[in-house]
């Protein structure tokens, strides 16, 4: 970094902001009554809100809400750009991530630490280096920008299904508090969006899923399995399956999920992302579930060279624009 952050030419921001927690369950322990996996929420809104519904930003696996608030080189993230576009924004730290406290005796065993190698394979794979022209940062372990990215990544709960169930429960409680909203998810935060819509279909007005995990029923290395399609936790199919195995073997025509029926969904993908290969299968699954799902390739909007971390790559101010336009076009008027 060439200058101290407070000496940089960061624009002055005028907004209203605050924070709170969505409480977790109260659990009795030998040391007293404690909360299990509360969810931290930071909110920000422009002086005048011009959009009908707030946005709830849900980060990916191992990440935290800061994925949306800044970039590895210190620029403002998508959260600020949404506020500038007139939206009220709620940025969450998923339960047991970031500022949402995690104690394994209460929440459950913790997965492994997030290594530089995992960050490299996910966000800047060597085989995509030529095509990933929007990774404008250093690529070597120990370089400032990669240090910044990896420092924000923490361990996940070892039980992926339970982690997603907690996500859904806390997001449902948040929606009960703030009312109808549009969900914007990233990567392993995608299942939280599908599950929240299943839990509160009337309160989720649309979902912009940025590079969501997949394909359906896939094994996610080092994390777990999408046992129920696009989620590890059970989701409410109209046809009740006795088990995840039964769902996996079922005819795709039986994959209707009432909570997603008629729901506008955009699956946003970068042209140089390792996720690009399977995102069409994610869209097909969502369409079979009944969602009004569409693939939104950034390349079709003249934005090329982005990988999986398109929300904080060097052109993040450009990658957010098609998402804002889609939300404006597809979220019903309040």
NUKOLGU-808384 format. One record per residue (C-alpha): residue number from 0; chain; x, y, z. Coordinates in Angstrom, 2 decimals. Layout:
<recs>
<NUM, A, <X, Y, Z>>
...
</recs>
This chain:
<recs>
<0, A, <0.00, 0.00, 0.00>>
<1, A, <1.48, 3.33, -1.08>>
<2, A, <-0.23, 5.58, 1.49>>
<3, A, <-2.01, 5.32, 4.80>>
<4, A, <-5.72, 4.64, 4.22>>
<5, A, <-6.80, 7.88, 5.88>>
<6, A, <-4.64, 9.84, 3.42>>
<7, A, <-6.12, 8.23, 0.32>>
<8, A, <-8.58, 10.03, -1.94>>
<9, A, <-11.56, 8.01, -0.78>>
<10, A, <-14.78, 9.94, -1.47>>
<11, A, <-16.76, 11.36, 1.43>>
<12, A, <-19.90, 9.29, 2.02>>
<13, A, <-23.15, 10.62, 3.46>>
<14, A, <-25.48, 7.89, 4.67>>
<15, A, <-27.33, 6.47, 7.64>>
<16, A, <-25.94, 3.28, 9.15>>
<17, A, <-26.13, 0.99, 12.14>>
<18, A, <-25.71, -2.58, 13.31>>
<19, A, <-27.41, -5.28, 15.35>>
<20, A, <-27.46, -9.04, 15.86>>
<21, A, <-30.09, -11.60, 15.03>>
<22, A, <-29.96, -13.67, 18.24>>
<23, A, <-29.26, -17.38, 18.23>>
<24, A, <-31.00, -20.01, 20.32>>
<25, A, <-30.39, -19.86, 24.08>>
<26, A, <-28.50, -22.93, 25.24>>
<27, A, <-27.87, -24.03, 28.83>>
<28, A, <-24.27, -24.99, 29.54>>
<29, A, <-22.34, -25.79, 32.73>>
<30, A, <-21.05, -22.21, 32.62>>
<31, A, <-24.47, -20.62, 32.19>>
<32, A, <-26.96, -19.71, 29.48>>
<33, A, <-25.37, -18.76, 26.17>>
<34, A, <-26.45, -17.88, 22.64>>
<35, A, <-25.83, -20.32, 19.81>>
<36, A, <-24.64, -18.74, 16.57>>
<37, A, <-26.11, -15.22, 16.52>>
<38, A, <-25.84, -13.38, 13.19>>
<39, A, <-24.21, -9.96, 12.94>>
<40, A, <-25.97, -7.46, 10.66>>
<41, A, <-24.66, -4.10, 9.49>>
<42, A, <-27.04, -1.80, 7.63>>
<43, A, <-26.59, 1.33, 5.57>>
<44, A, <-29.04, 3.52, 3.69>>
<45, A, <-28.82, 6.69, 1.60>>
<46, A, <-30.29, 9.93, 2.86>>
<47, A, <-33.23, 9.29, 0.55>>
<48, A, <-34.13, 5.69, -0.30>>
<49, A, <-35.37, 5.51, -3.89>>
<50, A, <-35.67, 1.72, -4.35>>
<51, A, <-38.71, -0.20, -3.13>>
<52, A, <-36.95, -3.03, -1.33>>
<53, A, <-33.75, -3.28, 0.70>>
<54, A, <-30.98, -5.64, -0.33>>
<55, A, <-29.63, -8.37, 1.96>>
<56, A, <-26.03, -9.22, 1.02>>
<57, A, <-24.95, -12.78, 1.90>>
<58, A, <-21.24, -13.63, 1.62>>
<59, A, <-19.68, -16.91, 0.59>>
<60, A, <-18.04, -19.79, 2.42>>
<61, A, <-15.23, -18.82, 4.75>>
<62, A, <-15.84, -15.16, 4.01>>
<63, A, <-17.65, -12.47, 5.95>>
<64, A, <-19.64, -9.32, 5.35>>
<65, A, <-16.48, -7.39, 4.52>>
<66, A, <-16.49, -9.19, 1.16>>
<67, A, <-19.16, -6.64, 0.19>>
<68, A, <-17.78, -3.53, 1.89>>
<69, A, <-14.29, -3.29, 0.40>>
<70, A, <-11.80, -4.72, -2.07>>
<71, A, <-8.26, -6.08, -1.55>>
<72, A, <-6.84, -2.76, -2.79>>
<73, A, <-8.99, -0.72, -0.40>>
<74, A, <-11.70, 0.58, -2.73>>
<75, A, <-15.37, 0.67, -1.68>>
<76, A, <-17.21, -2.57, -2.37>>
<77, A, <-20.58, -3.40, -3.85>>
<78, A, <-22.42, -2.43, -0.66>>
<79, A, <-21.54, 1.23, -1.10>>
<80, A, <-22.39, 1.14, -4.79>>
<81, A, <-25.84, -0.25, -3.96>>
<82, A, <-26.37, 2.54, -1.41>>
<83, A, <-25.32, 5.11, -4.00>>
<84, A, <-27.92, 3.59, -6.34>>
<85, A, <-30.66, 4.32, -3.78>>
<86, A, <-30.96, 0.98, -1.97>>
<87, A, <-31.00, 0.33, 1.76>>
<88, A, <-28.49, -2.47, 2.33>>
<89, A, <-28.17, -5.12, 5.05>>
<90, A, <-24.80, -6.88, 5.14>>
<91, A, <-24.70, -10.06, 7.21>>
<92, A, <-21.93, -12.16, 8.68>>
<93, A, <-23.40, -15.64, 8.35>>
<94, A, <-23.64, -17.56, 11.65>>
<95, A, <-20.20, -18.75, 12.81>>
<96, A, <-18.45, -16.47, 10.29>>
<97, A, <-16.70, -13.12, 10.73>>
<98, A, <-18.22, -11.04, 13.53>>
<99, A, <-20.82, -13.70, 14.33>>
<100, A, <-19.29, -15.48, 17.35>>
<101, A, <-18.37, -19.13, 17.04>>
<102, A, <-17.65, -21.56, 19.87>>
<103, A, <-17.35, -25.21, 18.80>>
<104, A, <-18.78, -26.51, 22.06>>
<105, A, <-22.05, -24.71, 21.25>>
<106, A, <-22.22, -24.54, 17.45>>
<107, A, <-20.40, -27.75, 16.58>>
<108, A, <-16.95, -28.71, 15.27>>
<109, A, <-15.04, -26.18, 13.23>>
<110, A, <-13.68, -27.02, 9.80>>
<111, A, <-10.08, -26.46, 8.78>>
<112, A, <-8.38, -23.10, 8.44>>
<113, A, <-8.64, -21.39, 5.05>>
<114, A, <-5.23, -21.66, 3.32>>
<115, A, <-3.66, -19.45, 0.67>>
<116, A, <-3.78, -22.42, -1.68>>
<117, A, <-7.55, -22.59, -1.42>>
<118, A, <-7.83, -18.84, -2.05>>
<119, A, <-5.61, -19.23, -5.10>>
<120, A, <-7.53, -22.17, -6.53>>
<121, A, <-10.86, -20.42, -6.02>>
<122, A, <-10.14, -16.80, -6.89>>
<123, A, <-7.02, -16.82, -9.10>>
<124, A, <-6.34, -20.29, -10.52>>
<125, A, <-3.13, -20.49, -12.51>>
<126, A, <-4.82, -22.19, -15.45>>
<127, A, <-7.09, -19.14, -15.86>>
<128, A, <-4.38, -16.50, -15.41>>
<129, A, <-4.37, -15.53, -19.09>>
<130, A, <-8.14, -15.11, -19.29>>
<131, A, <-8.63, -13.55, -15.85>>
<132, A, <-7.57, -10.07, -16.88>>
<133, A, <-9.58, -8.35, -14.13>>
<134, A, <-7.49, -9.85, -11.33>>
<135, A, <-5.39, -6.70, -11.09>>
<136, A, <-3.59, -7.75, -7.93>>
<137, A, <-0.41, -9.64, -7.11>>
<138, A, <-0.68, -13.44, -7.21>>
<139, A, <2.15, -14.54, -4.90>>
<140, A, <1.74, -15.70, -1.30>>
<141, A, <2.90, -12.83, 0.89>>
<142, A, <1.84, -10.11, -1.55>>
<143, A, <-0.22, -7.35, 0.06>>
<144, A, <-3.45, -7.84, -1.86>>
<145, A, <-3.49, -11.62, -1.51>>
<146, A, <-2.74, -11.17, 2.19>>
<147, A, <-5.76, -8.87, 2.45>>
<148, A, <-8.01, -11.36, 0.69>>
<149, A, <-6.88, -14.40, 2.67>>
<150, A, <-6.91, -12.58, 6.02>>
<151, A, <-10.68, -12.19, 5.73>>
<152, A, <-11.28, -15.90, 5.18>>
<153, A, <-12.06, -18.01, 8.22>>
<154, A, <-13.06, -21.61, 8.91>>
<155, A, <-16.54, -22.93, 8.22>>
<156, A, <-18.57, -25.17, 10.51>>
<157, A, <-17.64, -28.74, 9.66>>
<158, A, <-21.33, -29.69, 9.27>>
<159, A, <-22.30, -27.87, 6.07>>
<160, A, <-25.97, -28.83, 6.32>>
<161, A, <-26.24, -27.44, 9.85>>
<162, A, <-24.39, -24.30, 8.79>>
<163, A, <-26.92, -23.71, 6.02>>
<164, A, <-29.83, -24.45, 8.34>>
<165, A, <-28.55, -21.74, 10.70>>
<166, A, <-28.15, -19.35, 7.77>>
<167, A, <-31.76, -19.92, 6.73>>
<168, A, <-33.15, -19.53, 10.23>>
<169, A, <-31.31, -16.26, 10.94>>
<170, A, <-32.08, -14.83, 7.50>>
<171, A, <-35.76, -15.66, 7.98>>
<172, A, <-35.70, -13.81, 11.31>>
<173, A, <-33.98, -10.85, 9.64>>
<174, A, <-36.66, -10.74, 6.93>>
<175, A, <-39.36, -10.89, 9.59>>
<176, A, <-37.77, -7.76, 11.07>>
<177, A, <-37.09, -5.68, 7.94>>
<178, A, <-39.87, -6.90, 5.65>>
<179, A, <-39.72, -7.79, 1.94>>
<180, A, <-36.23, -7.67, 0.44>>
<181, A, <-34.05, -8.78, -2.45>>
<182, A, <-31.27, -11.24, -1.63>>
<183, A, <-27.82, -10.87, -3.19>>
<184, A, <-25.68, -13.93, -2.49>>
<185, A, <-22.17, -15.01, -3.43>>
<186, A, <-20.65, -18.45, -3.90>>
<187, A, <-21.33, -20.73, -0.91>>
<188, A, <-23.82, -18.15, 0.33>>
<189, A, <-26.06, -19.24, -2.55>>
<190, A, <-27.73, -22.07, -0.61>>
<191, A, <-28.68, -19.58, 2.12>>
<192, A, <-30.65, -17.66, -0.50>>
<193, A, <-32.54, -20.72, -1.77>>
<194, A, <-33.33, -21.80, 1.80>>
<195, A, <-34.41, -18.32, 2.92>>
<196, A, <-36.81, -18.11, -0.04>>
<197, A, <-38.13, -21.53, 0.93>>
<198, A, <-38.67, -20.34, 4.52>>
<199, A, <-40.09, -16.87, 3.68>>
<200, A, <-41.35, -16.96, 0.08>>
<201, A, <-43.49, -13.85, 0.50>>
<202, A, <-40.59, -11.80, 1.87>>
<203, A, <-37.95, -12.70, -0.72>>
<204, A, <-38.87, -10.66, -3.79>>
<205, A, <-35.94, -11.68, -6.00>>
<206, A, <-32.49, -13.26, -5.77>>
<207, A, <-29.32, -12.17, -7.52>>
<208, A, <-26.99, -15.14, -7.03>>
<209, A, <-23.41, -14.22, -7.84>>
<210, A, <-21.46, -17.34, -8.84>>
<211, A, <-23.50, -19.69, -6.59>>
<212, A, <-22.08, -23.10, -5.73>>
<213, A, <-23.10, -26.09, -7.84>>
<214, A, <-23.80, -28.05, -9.89>>
<215, A, <-26.82, -29.76, -8.30>>
<216, A, <-25.97, -32.62, -5.95>>
<217, A, <-22.23, -31.89, -6.25>>
<218, A, <-19.51, -32.71, -3.77>>
<219, A, <-17.83, -29.47, -2.65>>
<220, A, <-14.17, -30.26, -1.88>>
<221, A, <-13.29, -29.53, 1.72>>
<222, A, <-16.84, -28.42, 2.56>>
<223, A, <-19.49, -31.11, 2.07>>
<224, A, <-22.14, -32.19, -0.41>>
<225, A, <-25.14, -30.44, -1.95>>
<226, A, <-27.21, -33.43, -0.90>>
<227, A, <-30.62, -31.90, -1.61>>
<228, A, <-29.87, -30.37, -5.00>>
<229, A, <-28.46, -26.90, -4.52>>
<230, A, <-28.40, -27.16, -0.73>>
<231, A, <-26.90, -29.41, 1.90>>
<232, A, <-29.78, -28.72, 4.27>>
<233, A, <-33.23, -30.10, 3.36>>
<234, A, <-35.40, -27.81, 1.24>>
<235, A, <-39.17, -27.93, 0.68>>
<236, A, <-39.82, -29.86, -2.49>>
<237, A, <-43.50, -30.19, -3.34>>
<238, A, <-42.96, -33.92, -3.68>>
<239, A, <-41.77, -35.00, -0.28>>
<240, A, <-38.64, -37.10, -0.59>>
<241, A, <-37.85, -39.50, 2.21>>
<242, A, <-34.13, -38.83, 1.95>>
<243, A, <-31.51, -36.88, 0.05>>
<244, A, <-30.66, -40.06, -1.87>>
<245, A, <-34.27, -40.34, -3.03>>
<246, A, <-34.16, -36.72, -4.21>>
<247, A, <-30.92, -37.34, -6.09>>
<248, A, <-32.46, -40.27, -7.97>>
<249, A, <-35.75, -38.53, -8.72>>
<250, A, <-37.00, -37.32, -12.07>>
<251, A, <-36.09, -33.60, -12.47>>
<252, A, <-39.74, -32.96, -13.31>>
<253, A, <-40.48, -33.59, -9.62>>
<254, A, <-38.09, -30.90, -8.37>>
<255, A, <-40.74, -28.19, -7.88>>
<256, A, <-39.98, -26.07, -4.80>>
<257, A, <-43.00, -23.89, -3.89>>
<258, A, <-40.82, -21.28, -2.17>>
<259, A, <-39.00, -20.63, -5.45>>
<260, A, <-41.96, -20.81, -7.84>>
<261, A, <-42.29, -17.61, -9.83>>
<262, A, <-39.29, -16.09, -8.07>>
<263, A, <-37.07, -13.90, -10.28>>
<264, A, <-33.50, -15.24, -10.05>>
<265, A, <-30.35, -14.12, -11.84>>
<266, A, <-27.27, -16.36, -11.80>>
<267, A, <-24.37, -13.99, -12.47>>
<268, A, <-21.12, -15.44, -13.82>>
<269, A, <-17.73, -14.11, -14.93>>
<270, A, <-16.18, -15.15, -18.23>>
<271, A, <-12.94, -16.44, -16.65>>
<272, A, <-14.50, -18.12, -13.61>>
<273, A, <-14.08, -21.83, -12.85>>
<274, A, <-17.79, -21.75, -11.96>>
<275, A, <-18.82, -20.77, -15.49>>
<276, A, <-18.90, -24.39, -16.65>>
<277, A, <-21.66, -25.50, -14.28>>
<278, A, <-23.78, -22.38, -13.75>>
<279, A, <-26.10, -23.29, -16.69>>
<280, A, <-26.94, -26.50, -14.80>>
<281, A, <-27.75, -24.40, -11.73>>
<282, A, <-30.12, -22.29, -13.82>>
<283, A, <-31.77, -25.41, -15.28>>
<284, A, <-32.32, -26.82, -11.78>>
<285, A, <-33.86, -23.54, -10.60>>
<286, A, <-36.15, -23.47, -13.62>>
<287, A, <-37.26, -27.03, -12.84>>
<288, A, <-37.94, -25.86, -9.28>>
<289, A, <-40.29, -23.22, -10.72>>
<290, A, <-38.12, -20.13, -10.43>>
<291, A, <-38.01, -17.54, -13.21>>
<292, A, <-34.27, -18.10, -13.41>>
<293, A, <-31.87, -16.81, -16.01>>
<294, A, <-28.14, -16.85, -16.60>>
<295, A, <-26.55, -13.41, -16.52>>
<296, A, <-23.07, -13.71, -18.07>>
<297, A, <-21.11, -10.50, -17.58>>
<298, A, <-19.57, -11.05, -21.01>>
<299, A, <-22.93, -10.32, -22.61>>
<300, A, <-22.77, -6.89, -20.95>>
<301, A, <-19.33, -6.15, -22.37>>
<302, A, <-17.52, -7.09, -19.15>>
<303, A, <-14.86, -9.75, -19.67>>
<304, A, <-11.97, -11.26, -17.74>>
<305, A, <-13.64, -11.78, -14.37>>
<306, A, <-13.16, -14.78, -12.12>>
<307, A, <-15.06, -16.07, -9.12>>
<308, A, <-14.26, -13.01, -7.01>>
<309, A, <-15.94, -10.62, -9.42>>
<310, A, <-17.49, -8.71, -6.51>>
<311, A, <-14.05, -7.44, -5.45>>
<312, A, <-11.86, -7.68, -8.54>>
<313, A, <-10.26, -4.59, -10.06>>
<314, A, <-13.36, -3.71, -12.14>>
<315, A, <-15.89, -4.27, -9.33>>
<316, A, <-17.44, -0.86, -10.01>>
<317, A, <-18.36, -2.19, -13.46>>
<318, A, <-19.44, -5.72, -12.51>>
<319, A, <-22.07, -4.35, -10.13>>
<320, A, <-23.85, -2.32, -12.81>>
<321, A, <-25.63, -5.19, -14.62>>
<322, A, <-26.71, -6.54, -11.24>>
<323, A, <-28.23, -3.20, -10.24>>
<324, A, <-29.99, -3.02, -13.61>>
<325, A, <-31.35, -6.55, -13.22>>
<326, A, <-32.65, -5.88, -9.71>>
<327, A, <-34.33, -2.68, -10.88>>
<328, A, <-36.00, -4.58, -13.73>>
<329, A, <-37.06, -7.71, -11.84>>
<330, A, <-37.97, -6.75, -8.29>>
<331, A, <-41.67, -5.80, -8.07>>
<332, A, <-42.49, -2.24, -7.20>>
<333, A, <-43.12, -1.65, -3.51>>
</recs>
